[in-house]
Amino acid sequence: MQPAHPLKQECVMSLPAEQKLQQPIEFLKGVGPLRAELLKKELGIFTFGDLLEYYPYRHIDRTRVNTIDSLQPDMEFVQLAGVVVSSEVVGQRAGKRLLVQFKDRSGIMELAWFQGINWVQKLLQPGYSYLVYGRLSFFNGRPQLVHPEIEKIESDQSLEKKFLEPVYSTTEKLKAKGLGGRALGRLTQTLLAILKDSDLSEPLPLAELKPLQLITRAEALRQIHFPSSMQAYQQALQRLKFEELFIAQLRIQLVRWQRHRFSEGVIFERVGHYFNELYKHHLPFSLTGAQKRVIKEIRADTAKGKQMNRLLQGDVGSGKTIVALLTMLLAIDNGYQACLMAPTEILSQQHYASLQTLLEKIGLSVALLTGSTKTKERKKILDQLADGSLPMVIGTHALIEETV
């Protein structure tokens, strides 16, 4: 292990809050230059802030110690504290395995290893106490742990953890250099120990946290790594998800505000003949309340003189295409041409077939332009678009070619 320089560690602790999370990861105690390079290359962790936001993908509940006589088949993972009674290597070649008799105050059970036998034998000594954790299985009706995690119990050690143990994604290169999941957890603990709550800035208004039933960002960052319970973990997860979505929405609104501030759009001054003719006399079905509301919103947008950027969302068959058609008729009624672009040729052909029938009833022509449109037909469509005699075109990405 290459500890960070102690003077640098002290300097980090005395830094202003906004600078602490920007410190290079090699300045964290327990990292050093070589480990820092690995963390940068393997996990993209360059700073204290990067490590803080490298979240565990799951947690292990080691807050309680089970007893052997309480083990049941419906238990998935268990933790036991006891003494190694004996160990024995049995079998040959592929069937070779290490069997360990493990005893606590309530009974005795078997631990088994099929790999790393020599290493485990050196680690486990009969007569010493260990904490073991693993997936519970039953063999011949008796409980068994295969390849459990093992930890020697020291005299002053508390057996039950005060928090759920985090599990972090890592790589083989990191594991080879002693930077497995547990090591990452220890580094994160070291980092959290030198960070005050005031170092973790709160982007949300404090007055809004209680009504939204959200914990503070500082508490969320501590609980996402080392939650005191699953409920605390869920609260941390909810808080960080809300923050991420909230900031994303703010960015979208800022982009929209900038676009509306500096961009100019076309004003559709009227709802004209083609829109009214189709809407009043030729719709194959009555519009739903949601369709009418969306059309009113789009109409309001087109009257503002700002570029419209709108996502219309709905299930298959909910009537999005008819809303798009009525919007295009708004453009045509105001002296402009309109196009409808579909992601595939099949879908564009379907739209063309269904809309052509409706448009014929109100005296409007429409063309289909895709990548497979023949050269002669393509030239005809392009000429009609250029001279304005073709008000509407349906197609694929061929519509956004420079020649169209």
C-alpha positions in Angstrom: 0.0 0.0 0.0 1.2 3.5 -0.8 -0.2 6.0 1.6 -0.7 9.6 0.6 1.8 12.0 1.9 0.6 13.0 5.5 1.2 16.7 4.9 -0.9 16.6 1.7 -3.7 14.8 3.7 -3.7 17.6 6.3 -3.7 20.2 3.6 -6.7 18.6 2.0 -8.6 18.7 5.3 -8.0 22.4 5.6 -9.0 23.3 2.0 -12.2 25.3 1.3 -15.3 23.1 0.8 -15.5 23.7 -2.9 -12.0 22.5 -3.5 -11.9 19.3 -1.5 -13.8 17.2 -4.0 -11.6 18.4 -6.8 -8.4 17.0 -5.2 -6.5 14.4 -7.1 -7.3 10.9 -5.9 -3.6 10.2 -5.1 -3.9 12.6 -2.1 -6.3 10.3 -0.3 -4.8 8.2 2.4 -4.3 4.6 1.2 -4.1 5.5 -2.5 -0.7 6.9 -3.6 0.6 7.4 -7.2 0.5 3.8 -8.4 -3.0 3.0 -7.2 -4.1 6.3 -8.4 -3.0 5.5 -11.9 -4.9 2.2 -11.8 -8.1 3.9 -10.5 -7.9 6.4 -13.3 -7.4 3.9 -16.1 -9.7 1.1 -14.8 -12.6 3.1 -13.3 -12.2 6.7 -14.4 -11.7 7.9 -10.8 -9.5 11.0 -10.9 -10.7 13.0 -7.9 -12.2 12.7 -4.5 -15.5 13.6 -6.1 -15.2 10.8 -8.6 -14.7 8.3 -5.8 -17.6 9.7 -3.8 -19.9 9.3 -6.9 -18.7 5.8 -7.6 -21.7 4.1 -6.1 -22.0 0.4 -5.0 -24.2 -1.8 -7.2 -25.6 -3.7 -4.2 -25.3 -4.1 -0.4 -24.8 -7.1 1.8 -26.7 -7.2 5.1 -24.1 -8.2 7.7 -25.8 -6.3 10.5 -26.8 -9.5 12.3 -25.1 -12.8 13.1 -27.1 -16.0 12.6 -26.8 -19.2 14.6 -26.4 -22.6 13.0 -29.6 -24.0 14.6 -31.6 -21.1 13.1 -30.6 -21.8 9.5 -33.5 -22.6 7.1 -33.7 -23.5 3.4 -35.5 -20.3 2.5 -32.5 -18.2 3.7 -30.3 -16.9 0.9 -27.2 -15.4 2.6 -26.2 -15.9 6.2 -23.4 -14.7 8.6 -22.1 -16.9 11.4 -19.5 -16.5 14.1 -17.8 -19.6 15.5 -14.7 -21.7 15.9 -12.9 -23.9 13.3 -12.9 -27.4 14.8 -11.0 -29.2 12.0 -10.2 -29.2 8.3 -9.6 -32.0 5.8 -8.8 -32.2 2.1 -10.7 -35.0 0.4 -11.0 -36.3 -3.2 -8.6 -36.2 -6.1 -8.1 -33.9 -9.0 -11.3 -32.3 -10.2 -13.1 -33.7 -7.1 -10.6 -32.3 -4.6 -12.1 -30.1 -1.9 -11.4 -28.7 1.5 -14.0 -29.5 4.2 -14.0 -27.5 7.4 -16.1 -28.3 10.5 -17.3 -25.0 11.9 -19.0 -24.7 15.3 -20.9 -22.1 17.2 -22.8 -22.2 20.5 -25.8 -23.8 18.9 -24.4 -26.5 16.6 -21.8 -27.5 14.0 -21.9 -27.3 10.2 -19.6 -27.8 7.2 -17.8 -25.2 5.1 -16.4 -26.2 1.7 -13.9 -24.9 -0.8 -13.2 -26.3 -4.3 -10.7 -23.6 -5.3 -7.9 -21.8 -3.5 -7.5 -24.7 -1.1 -3.9 -24.0 -0.1 -4.6 -20.4 0.6 -7.7 -21.2 2.8 -5.8 -23.9 4.7 -3.1 -21.3 5.7 -5.8 -18.8 6.7 -8.0 -21.1 8.8 -6.5 -22.4 12.0 -8.3 -24.9 14.2 -9.3 -23.4 17.6 -9.5 -19.8 16.3 -12.7 -17.8 15.9 -13.9 -16.6 12.5 -16.7 -14.6 11.0 -18.0 -16.4 7.9 -20.5 -15.1 5.3 -21.9 -16.7 2.2 -24.8 -18.2 0.3 -26.6 -21.0 2.3 -27.1 -24.4 0.7 -28.1 -27.8 2.1 -26.3 -31.1 1.4 -27.9 -34.3 2.6 -30.3 -32.2 4.7 -27.5 -30.4 6.5 -26.6 -26.7 6.1 -23.4 -25.9 4.2 -21.6 -22.8 3.0 -19.5 -23.1 -0.2 -16.6 -20.7 -0.7 -17.8 -18.3 2.1 -16.0 -15.1 2.9 -13.9 -15.5 6.1 -12.6 -13.0 8.6 -10.6 -13.7 11.7 -12.3 -12.3 14.8 -10.1 -10.1 17.0 -10.7 -9.9 20.7 -12.1 -6.4 20.7 -14.0 -6.8 17.4 -17.8 -6.1 17.2 -19.4 -9.0 15.3 -22.4 -7.1 13.9 -21.9 -4.3 11.5 -23.6 -1.0 12.0 -24.3 -0.6 8.3 -25.0 -2.6 5.2 -21.7 -3.6 3.5 -21.4 -2.1 0.0 -20.3 -4.1 -3.0 -18.5 -2.2 -5.7 -17.7 -3.2 -9.3 -14.0 -3.7 -9.8 -11.6 -5.3 -12.4 -9.1 -8.1 -12.3 -6.2 -5.6 -12.6 -7.5 -3.7 -9.5 -8.0 -6.9 -7.6 -4.4 -8.0 -8.3 -3.2 -4.8 -6.8 -5.3 -5.1 -3.7 -8.1 -2.8 -4.9 -11.1 -5.2 -4.8 -14.6 -4.2 -3.7 -13.7 -4.2 0.0 -10.6 -2.0 -0.6 -12.8 0.5 -2.5 -15.2 0.5 0.4 -12.4 1.3 2.8 -11.1 4.2 0.6 -14.7 5.6 0.5 -14.9 5.3 4.3 -11.6 7.2 4.6 -12.9 9.9 2.2 -16.2 10.3 4.0 -14.4 10.6 7.4 -12.5 13.7 6.2 -15.6 15.3 4.6 -18.0 17.4 6.6 -21.6 17.8 5.7 -20.8 21.4 4.8 -18.3 20.2 2.2 -21.1 18.4 0.3 -23.0 21.3 -1.3 -26.8 21.2 -1.4 -28.2 22.1 -4.8 -31.8 21.9 -3.7 -33.5 24.6 -1.6 -33.5 23.4 2.0 -37.1 24.6 2.5 -38.3 22.2 -0.2 -36.7 19.0 1.2 -39.3 18.4 3.9 -42.4 18.8 1.7 -40.8 16.5 -0.9 -39.8 14.0 1.8 -36.2 14.1 0.7 -33.1 13.8 2.9 -30.1 16.2 2.4 -27.5 15.5 -0.2 -24.8 15.0 2.4 -26.9 12.4 4.2 -27.8 10.7 0.9 -24.1 10.4 -0.1 -23.3 8.8 3.2 -26.2 6.4 3.1 -25.8 5.4 -0.5 -22.4 3.9 0.4 -23.0 2.7 4.0 -26.7 2.7 4.7 -27.8 1.9 8.3 -30.8 0.0 6.9 -32.5 -0.8 3.6 -35.0 2.0 4.3 -32.1 4.4 4.6 -30.6 3.2 1.4 -34.0 3.6 -0.5 -34.2 7.2 0.9 -30.7 8.0 -0.4 -31.5 6.4 -3.7 -34.7 8.4 -4.1 -32.9 11.6 -3.2 -30.1 11.2 -5.7 -32.4 10.1 -8.5 -34.7 13.1 -7.8 -31.6 15.4 -7.9 -30.4 14.0 -11.2 -33.7 14.3 -12.9 -34.3 17.8 -11.4 -31.0 19.1 -12.7 -31.6 17.4 -16.1 -34.9 19.2 -16.3 -33.3 22.5 -15.4 -30.8 22.1 -18.1 -33.5 21.3 -20.7 -35.4 24.4 -19.6 -32.3 26.6 -19.8 -31.6 25.3 -23.4 -35.3 26.0 -24.2 -35.1 29.5 -22.7 -31.9 30.3 -24.7 -33.4 29.0 -27.9 -36.6 31.0 -27.4 -34.6 34.1 -26.5 -32.3 34.2 -29.5 -34.2 32.3 -32.1 -37.0 33.5 -34.3 -39.8 31.2 -35.6 -42.6 31.6 -38.1 -46.0 32.8 -36.9 -49.0 30.9 -38.1 -51.6 33.7 -38.0 -54.7 31.7 -38.8 -56.4 28.3 -38.8 -57.5 28.1 -42.4 -59.5 26.1 -45.0 -57.6 22.8 -45.1 -57.5 22.4 -41.3 -61.2 23.2 -40.8 -62.3 21.1 -43.8 -60.6 18.0 -42.5 -61.4 18.6 -38.9 -65.1 19.4 -39.4 -66.0 17.0 -42.2 -63.6 14.3 -43.0 -62.0 12.9 -39.8 -62.7 9.1 -39.6 -63.3 9.4 -35.8 -63.9 12.0 -33.1 -60.8 13.3 -31.4 -60.2 12.4 -27.8 -59.9 15.1 -25.1 -56.2 14.6 -25.0 -55.8 15.0 -28.8 -57.8 18.2 -28.7 -55.8 19.6 -25.8 -52.5 18.8 -27.6 -53.6 20.4 -30.8 -54.6 23.6 -28.8 -51.1 23.6 -27.2 -49.4 23.2 -30.6 -51.6 26.0 -32.1 -50.6 28.3 -29.2 -46.9 27.5 -29.9 -47.2 28.3 -33.6 -48.7 31.7 -32.8 -45.7 32.8 -30.6 -43.1 33.3 -33.3 -40.6 31.0 -31.5 -39.2 27.7 -32.6 -41.4 24.8 -31.4 -39.6 21.8 -29.9 -42.3 19.4 -28.8 -42.4 15.7 -28.0 -45.8 14.0 -28.5 -45.9 10.8 -26.5 -48.6 8.1 -26.7 -49.2 4.4 -27.0 -49.5 2.7 -30.4 -52.9 3.5 -31.9 -53.5 6.5 -29.6 -53.8 8.9 -32.5 -50.5 10.7 -32.7 -50.4 10.6 -36.6 -53.7 12.5 -36.9 -52.4 15.2 -34.6 -49.3 15.5 -36.8 -51.4 15.7 -39.9 -53.6 18.6 -38.5 -50.4 20.4 -37.4 -49.1 20.1 -41.0 -52.3 21.5 -42.3 -51.8 24.5 -40.0 -48.5 25.2 -41.8 -50.1 24.7 -45.3 -53.0 27.0 -44.4 -50.4 29.7 -43.6 -48.5 29.4 -46.9 -45.8 26.8 -46.0 -45.0 23.3 -47.0 -44.9 20.4 -44.6 -43.2 17.0 -44.3 -43.6 13.9 -42.1 -40.5 11.9 -41.6 -40.7 8.2 -40.4 -37.7 6.0 -39.3 -38.3 3.2 -41.8 -39.6 2.9 -45.4 -42.3 0.5 -44.3 -43.7 3.0 -41.8 -43.4 5.9 -44.2 -45.3 3.9 -46.8 -48.1 3.1 -44.2 -48.4 6.8 -43.3 -48.5 7.7 -47.0 -51.2 5.2 -47.8 -53.4 6.3 -44.8 -52.9 10.0 -45.2 -53.3 10.2 -49.0 -56.9 9.0 -48.7 -57.7 11.7 -46.2 -55.9 14.5 -48.1 -57.6 13.6 -51.4 -60.9 14.5 -49.7 -59.8 18.0 -49.1 -58.0 18.5 -52.5 -54.4 18.3 -51.3 -51.7 16.3 -53.0 -48.9 14.4 -51.1 -45.8 12.5 -52.3 -43.7 9.7 -50.9 -39.9 10.2 -50.9 -37.6 7.5 -49.6 -34.1 6.1 -50.4 -35.6 3.6 -52.9 -37.6 6.2 -54.8 -36.7 6.0 -58.5 -34.6 8.7 -60.0 -37.3 10.0 -62.4 -40.0 10.1 -59.6 -37.5 11.7 -57.2 -36.7 14.5 -59.8 -40.4 15.1 -60.3 -41.0 15.4 -56.5 -38.0 17.7 -56.0 -39.2 20.0 -58.9 -42.7 20.2 -57.4 -41.2 21.0 -53.9 -39.0 23.7 -55.5 -41.8 25.4 -57.4 -44.3 25.1 -54.4 -46.9 23.0 -56.3 -46.4 20.1 -53.8 -47.6 21.1 -50.3 -46.8 17.9 -48.4 -44.2 15.1 -48.6 -43.9 12.0 -46.5 -40.6 9.9 -46.3 -37.6 8.7 -44.4 -34.3 10.4 -43.7 -34.1 11.1 -47.4 -36.2 14.2 -46.6 -33.2 15.9 -44.9 -30.8 15.6 -47.8 -29.5 18.9 -49.1 -31.3 18.6 -52.4 -34.8 18.3 -50.8 
